[in-house]
Amino acid sequence: MSAQPPLTLPLPALLDYDGWVNHSGVADGAAALALWAVEGGEVWLRSSVVAGKSHLVAALQQEVAEGGALLAVASGGDGARPPEELVAGWLQQLGDARRWLVDVAAGALPAAQQLALFHLIERARRDGRPLLIAWRCPEEGGTVPELASRLRAMRVVELAPPVADADLLRVLRAELDRMQWRLDEALLRYMIVHCRRDLEGLLAALHRLHRRSLAVGIRPSLRNVQRLLAEEAG
């Protein structure tokens, strides 16, 4: 079967449970978050590499839509504002929701944003609101002491990326469904063998192939994939 020509219209991100791939690396974490949605508490969702935290948090927020608010924190955008001003804006976004879900961009945050997160945790504790923070933060020493101590006191839930070929294929298929795009199974298997063999690398390669297809208006083929990988290898 030939690959479907790429769509030229931008598509919204559909981060729901229908597109979530529950493999061995995330099964325990997904179960822990389902329990959090019922029992509450404070949870720090983390991973050492790309593992689908944002997708899982967005899907969970839809499941608790009547009582949960999702706050996305982008790194650096508000870093020049004082922490008190930042947290006041975040509280306004979260409103009166019974549960707070906070998806923080991976990597280091400016100190002001870290201190604002600290104040947000304190506010959630004071008000007795269940709090979920998803953040792949830097190694030890990259977090201000106030925030580091609060994160350590939270329940830590770890996600891990898929490792087995079958799980990687399932994730790639789910991403293609989200993009409303199709590739032959043989192309996906070729990418798993010849691309950087981790979830982040495979997803990046898939999106590069998609952009290339949009730019030149061709149907992706094995030769196209081979040429793209050869060009990137130098």
C-alpha positions as CSV (number, residue, x, y, z in Angstrom):
1,M,0.0,0.0,0.0
2,S,1.4,3.4,-0.9
3,A,1.8,6.1,1.7
4,Q,-0.8,8.8,2.0
5,P,0.1,12.2,0.6
6,P,0.7,14.7,3.4
7,L,-1.9,17.1,4.5
8,T,-1.0,20.8,4.2
9,L,-3.4,22.0,6.9
10,P,-2.0,22.4,10.5
11,L,-3.7,19.9,12.8
12,P,-4.4,20.4,16.5
13,A,-2.7,18.2,19.0
14,L,-5.0,15.4,20.1
15,L,-3.5,14.4,23.4
16,D,-6.1,12.0,24.8
17,Y,-6.3,8.4,26.1
18,D,-7.2,7.1,22.6
19,G,-3.8,8.1,21.4
20,W,-1.9,7.0,24.5
21,V,0.2,3.8,24.3
22,N,0.3,2.0,27.6
23,H,3.5,0.0,27.5
24,S,5.6,-1.5,30.3
25,G,7.6,1.7,30.9
26,V,4.5,3.8,31.7
27,A,1.9,1.3,33.0
28,D,2.7,1.8,36.7
29,G,2.9,5.6,36.3
30,A,-0.5,5.7,34.4
31,A,-2.0,3.6,37.2
32,A,-0.6,5.9,39.9
33,L,-2.1,8.9,38.2
34,A,-5.5,7.3,37.9
35,L,-5.3,6.7,41.6
36,W,-4.3,10.4,42.2
37,A,-7.4,11.5,40.2
38,V,-9.5,9.7,42.8
39,E,-7.5,10.1,46.1
40,G,-5.6,13.3,45.5
41,G,-2.3,14.1,47.1
42,E,0.9,15.6,45.6
43,V,2.6,13.8,42.7
44,W,5.8,14.7,40.8
45,L,5.7,13.0,37.4
46,R,9.1,12.8,35.9
47,S,11.4,10.9,33.5
48,S,15.1,10.9,32.5
49,V,14.3,11.3,28.8
50,V,11.2,11.9,26.6
51,A,8.5,9.5,27.7
52,G,5.1,11.1,27.0
53,K,4.5,13.0,30.3
54,S,2.7,15.9,28.6
55,H,0.5,13.6,26.6
56,L,-0.5,11.6,29.8
57,V,-1.1,14.8,31.8
58,A,-3.3,16.3,29.0
59,A,-5.3,13.0,28.7
60,L,-5.7,12.9,32.5
61,Q,-7.0,16.5,32.6
62,Q,-9.7,15.6,30.1
63,E,-10.7,12.7,32.3
64,V,-11.1,15.0,35.3
65,A,-12.3,18.0,33.2
66,E,-15.0,19.0,35.6
67,G,-12.6,19.3,38.5
68,G,-9.1,19.7,37.1
69,A,-7.3,22.6,35.5
70,L,-4.1,22.3,33.4
71,L,-1.4,24.9,33.6
72,A,1.5,24.8,31.1
73,V,4.7,26.5,32.2
74,A,7.1,27.4,29.3
75,S,10.8,27.8,30.2
76,G,12.1,31.4,30.2
77,G,9.1,33.2,28.8
78,D,8.2,34.8,32.2
79,G,11.6,34.5,33.8
80,A,12.1,38.2,34.1
81,R,8.9,38.7,36.2
82,P,9.0,38.4,40.0
83,P,7.9,35.0,41.5
84,E,4.9,36.6,43.3
85,E,3.6,38.1,40.0
86,L,4.1,34.8,38.2
87,V,2.3,32.7,40.8
88,A,-0.6,35.2,40.9
89,G,-1.1,34.8,37.2
90,W,-0.9,31.0,37.4
91,L,-3.5,31.0,40.2
92,Q,-5.8,33.1,38.0
93,Q,-5.5,30.5,35.2
94,L,-6.1,27.6,37.6
95,G,-9.1,29.3,39.0
96,D,-11.3,27.3,41.4
97,A,-10.5,23.9,40.0
98,R,-10.4,21.1,42.6
99,R,-7.3,19.6,41.1
100,W,-4.2,21.3,39.7
101,L,-2.2,19.7,36.9
102,V,1.0,21.6,36.0
103,D,3.0,20.6,32.9
104,V,6.4,22.2,33.0
105,A,8.7,22.4,29.9
106,A,11.6,20.0,30.2
107,G,15.0,21.4,31.2
108,A,16.1,24.2,33.4
109,L,13.8,27.0,34.5
110,P,14.8,30.6,35.6
111,A,15.0,31.0,39.3
112,A,11.9,33.2,39.3
113,Q,9.8,30.5,37.7
114,Q,11.2,27.9,40.1
115,L,10.3,30.0,43.1
116,A,6.9,30.6,41.7
117,L,6.4,26.8,41.5
118,F,7.5,26.6,45.1
119,H,4.8,29.1,46.0
120,L,2.2,27.3,43.9
121,I,3.0,24.0,45.8
122,E,2.6,25.9,49.1
123,R,-0.7,27.3,48.0
124,A,-2.0,23.9,47.0
125,R,-1.0,22.5,50.4
126,R,-2.7,25.4,52.2
127,D,-5.9,24.9,50.2
128,G,-5.8,21.1,50.3
129,R,-5.9,20.8,46.5
130,P,-4.5,17.7,44.8
131,L,-1.5,18.7,42.8
132,L,0.3,17.0,39.9
133,I,3.6,18.5,38.5
134,A,5.1,17.0,35.4
135,W,8.7,18.1,34.9
136,R,11.9,16.6,33.5
137,C,14.2,18.9,35.4
138,P,18.0,19.1,35.4
139,E,20.2,16.8,37.5
140,E,20.8,17.4,41.2
141,G,21.9,21.0,41.8
142,G,19.9,22.6,39.0
143,T,16.9,23.4,41.2
144,V,16.7,26.2,43.9
145,P,16.7,24.7,47.4
146,E,13.1,25.8,48.2
147,L,11.6,24.0,45.2
148,A,14.0,21.0,45.5
149,S,12.8,20.3,49.1
150,R,9.1,20.4,48.1
151,L,9.6,18.2,45.1
152,R,11.4,15.6,47.2
153,A,8.5,15.6,49.6
154,M,6.0,14.7,46.8
155,R,5.2,11.2,45.6
156,V,7.5,10.6,42.7
157,V,6.1,8.7,39.7
158,E,8.6,7.7,37.0
159,L,7.9,7.1,33.3
160,A,10.2,5.3,31.0
161,P,10.2,5.3,27.1
162,P,9.4,2.2,25.2
163,V,12.3,-0.1,24.4
164,A,10.9,-3.1,22.6
165,D,10.3,-2.8,18.8
166,A,6.6,-3.7,19.2
167,D,6.1,-0.8,21.7
168,L,8.1,1.6,19.6
169,L,5.9,0.7,16.6
170,R,2.8,1.3,18.6
171,V,3.9,4.7,19.6
172,L,4.9,5.7,16.0
173,R,1.5,4.4,14.7
174,A,-0.2,6.5,17.4
175,E,1.8,9.6,16.4
176,L,0.8,9.0,12.8
177,D,-2.8,8.8,13.7
178,R,-2.5,12.1,15.6
179,M,-0.9,13.7,12.6
180,Q,-3.6,12.1,10.3
181,W,-0.8,10.7,8.1
182,R,0.1,7.2,7.0
183,L,3.3,5.4,6.3
184,D,3.9,1.9,5.2
185,E,4.8,-0.5,8.1
186,A,8.0,-1.3,6.3
187,L,9.1,2.3,6.6
188,L,8.4,2.4,10.3
189,R,10.4,-0.8,10.9
190,Y,13.3,0.6,8.8
191,M,13.3,3.8,10.9
192,I,13.5,1.8,14.1
193,V,16.5,-0.1,12.8
194,H,18.4,2.8,11.2
195,C,17.4,5.9,13.1
196,R,18.6,6.9,16.5
197,R,16.9,4.1,18.5
198,D,15.1,6.0,21.2
199,L,11.6,7.6,21.4
200,E,12.9,11.1,21.1
201,G,15.0,10.4,18.1
202,L,12.4,8.4,16.3
203,L,9.7,11.0,16.8
204,A,12.0,13.7,15.6
205,A,12.9,11.7,12.5
206,L,9.2,11.0,11.8
207,H,8.4,14.8,11.9
208,R,11.5,15.6,9.7
209,L,10.2,13.2,7.1
210,H,6.8,14.7,7.3
211,R,8.2,18.2,6.8
212,R,10.3,17.0,3.9
213,S,7.2,15.4,2.3
214,L,5.3,18.7,2.7
215,A,8.1,20.7,1.2
216,V,8.6,18.6,-1.9
217,G,5.1,17.2,-2.3
218,I,6.2,13.5,-2.6
219,R,4.9,10.3,-1.2
220,P,7.4,9.0,1.4
221,S,9.1,5.9,0.2
222,L,12.0,3.7,1.5
223,R,14.3,5.6,-0.9
224,N,13.2,8.9,0.6
225,V,13.8,7.7,4.1
226,Q,17.3,6.4,3.1
227,R,18.2,9.7,1.4
228,L,17.0,11.7,4.4
229,L,19.1,9.6,6.9
230,A,22.1,9.8,4.6
231,E,21.9,13.6,4.4
232,E,21.7,13.9,8.1
233,A,24.6,11.5,8.6
234,G,26.7,14.0,6.6
